[in-house]
Amino acid sequence: MKDNKIEFTVNGENKIYDGDPLRRLLDVLREDYEMPGAKEGCGEGECGACSILLDGKLVNSCVVAMGTIQGKEVMTIEGLKENERGKCIVEAFADAGAVQCGFCTPGMVMASEALLRQNPKPDEQAIRKGISGNLCRCTGYDQIVDAVKMASERGDGLW
Amino acid sequence: MVDFYYPESVDEALVLRAEHHAIPLAGGTDLMVRYENWSSLPANIPGSVMSVQQLKDLHYIREEEGYLCIGGALPLNSVIEDERIPRCLALALDEIAAPSLRNLATLAGNIQNASPAADSIPPLLIMDAEVNLISQNGSRIVSIRDFITGPGKTDLKDNELIESVRIPLDFIKKEKQGILSYRKVGTRKANALSKLSVCFWAECEDGRLKDIRMALGAVAATVVRLKDAEDKLKGVSLDELGSVWKDVRLEFEKAVRPIDDQRSTAFYRKRTALKLLDAFIQQASDSSVS
């Protein structure tokens, strides 16, 4: 119970954590595991730059306490970009011009994956809702919406 | 390092509440932000903390003795996806934050955080919802109205846990027969905290207003239900509703006492809340035509 080691997986790899249970998953990913894909924007769950999948669900890793992830599966952009679906989304983002400064991109790609898992053929409204927790200050979002649409079409059958 | 517990059963959690007054951490979307530390340092939550989201016994929605009960640790997205929940609550929860936070945040957490701008509370108030509070000494049921005592303050004792939120099935059954209006006014659609939020419901029958329920968020120290105004409007014929409302409006304007803060001004909040009320009364009056 108290002071227990926390066991979980990151991108399929087993991890054991025995540090402070109130450290944020975001910090542990970036500092302990050297996975800088998840970014810290606001640190308050409002910008989505730190988005990851926890047991397949999109969450903001900046509000996830390490003590709460016992037995869970974490997927970050480092894992997603290696699989077929991740590659499809990443390529669509590049081809649609959905990446400018790139800071929001890992979070946007995670949000896109979470959306496509739930709804492989989202319309524009569903896409905008799916990425509504992710801020982008460069693109104006239209290219990102195009990218998700493109990924959904090109990756037909992947989700 | 803070004392952090990971109870494996509700009973174990209640022991921790009684002996250590451990703060229940469900999604963490409020606590981890409120006690945010410098980047890369652990959150500064004072006292001991226990995780409760793993308690599967608190992940349920079921009917019990005339109530639809929503378990305290169920994330908002799971609540929204359940077809049995009333529409007013579904609309409100769907506007809380964004999908990623709704995968973590819970209804019990939104209530316990007791923000005057909490989006789930206006619908819960109009439905006369209750919370079931459990401790080692048993359980007690308190209406949402009595449970929230001030900004950030509730009647939760330091040995208690919110087991579930209870919604009367009577209301759910008749909700569709009435007129519903839920509006959240914020700077952007997702993630913005509300400038104000309103939830109104009315039932008309034989040209009269049979029932009306009105709650306003972020216009006072807690979310308010306009009971006195409702009582004055009940039974009024729809033809006269407009003129009766003019008098009632003057009286109850006093209940709308918003403040200026970083999100909005008192002036804007009051004016907008009253305009939304006017529009709803108009909508109810017009329903006699159809």
Chai-1 contact restraints between the chains, C-beta under 6 A:
chainA,res_idxA,chainB,res_idxB,connection_type,confidence,min_distance_angstrom,max_distance_angstrom,comment,restraint_id
A,M1,B,Y5,contact,1.0,0.0,6.0,A-B,restraint_1
A,M1,B,Y6,contact,1.0,0.0,6.0,A-B,restraint_2
A,K2,B,Y5,contact,1.0,0.0,6.0,A-B,restraint_3
A,D20,B,M1,contact,1.0,0.0,6.0,A-B,restraint_4
A,D20,B,P42,contact,1.0,0.0,6.0,A-B,restraint_5
A,P21,B,F4,contact,1.0,0.0,6.0,A-B,restraint_6
A,L22,B,V2,contact,1.0,0.0,6.0,A-B,restraint_7
A,L22,B,P42,contact,1.0,0.0,6.0,A-B,restraint_8
A,L22,B,A43,contact,1.0,0.0,6.0,A-B,restraint_9
A,R23,B,P42,contact,1.0,0.0,6.0,A-B,restraint_10
A,D27,B,S40,contact,1.0,0.0,6.0,A-B,restraint_11
A,E44,B,V33,contact,1.0,0.0,6.0,A-B,restraint_12
A,G45,B,T29,contact,1.0,0.0,6.0,A-B,restraint_13
A,G45,B,L101,contact,1.0,0.0,6.0,A-B,restraint_14
A,E46,B,N191,contact,1.0,0.0,6.0,A-B,restraint_15
A,S51,B,S100,contact,1.0,0.0,6.0,A-B,restraint_16
A,K57,B,N103,contact,1.0,0.0,6.0,A-B,restraint_17
A,L58,B,P99,contact,1.0,0.0,6.0,A-B,restraint_18
A,L58,B,S100,contact,1.0,0.0,6.0,A-B,restraint_19
A,V59,B,S100,contact,1.0,0.0,6.0,A-B,restraint_20
A,V59,B,N103,contact,1.0,0.0,6.0,A-B,restraint_21
A,V59,B,L104,contact,1.0,0.0,6.0,A-B,restraint_22
A,N60,B,S100,contact,1.0,0.0,6.0,A-B,restraint_23
A,V63,B,G28,contact,1.0,0.0,6.0,A-B,restraint_24
A,V63,B,T29,contact,1.0,0.0,6.0,A-B,restraint_25
A,V63,B,M32,contact,1.0,0.0,6.0,A-B,restraint_26
A,A65,B,G28,contact,1.0,0.0,6.0,A-B,restraint_27
A,G67,B,F4,contact,1.0,0.0,6.0,A-B,restraint_28
A,G67,B,S51,contact,1.0,0.0,6.0,A-B,restraint_29
A,T68,B,S51,contact,1.0,0.0,6.0,A-B,restraint_30
A,T68,B,Q53,contact,1.0,0.0,6.0,A-B,restraint_31
A,S132,B,A98,contact,1.0,0.0,6.0,A-B,restraint_32
A,S132,B,A190,contact,1.0,0.0,6.0,A-B,restraint_33
A,G133,B,A98,contact,1.0,0.0,6.0,A-B,restraint_34
A,G133,B,P99,contact,1.0,0.0,6.0,A-B,restraint_35
A,G133,B,S100,contact,1.0,0.0,6.0,A-B,restraint_36
A,G133,B,A190,contact,1.0,0.0,6.0,A-B,restraint_37
A,G133,B,N191,contact,1.0,0.0,6.0,A-B,restraint_38
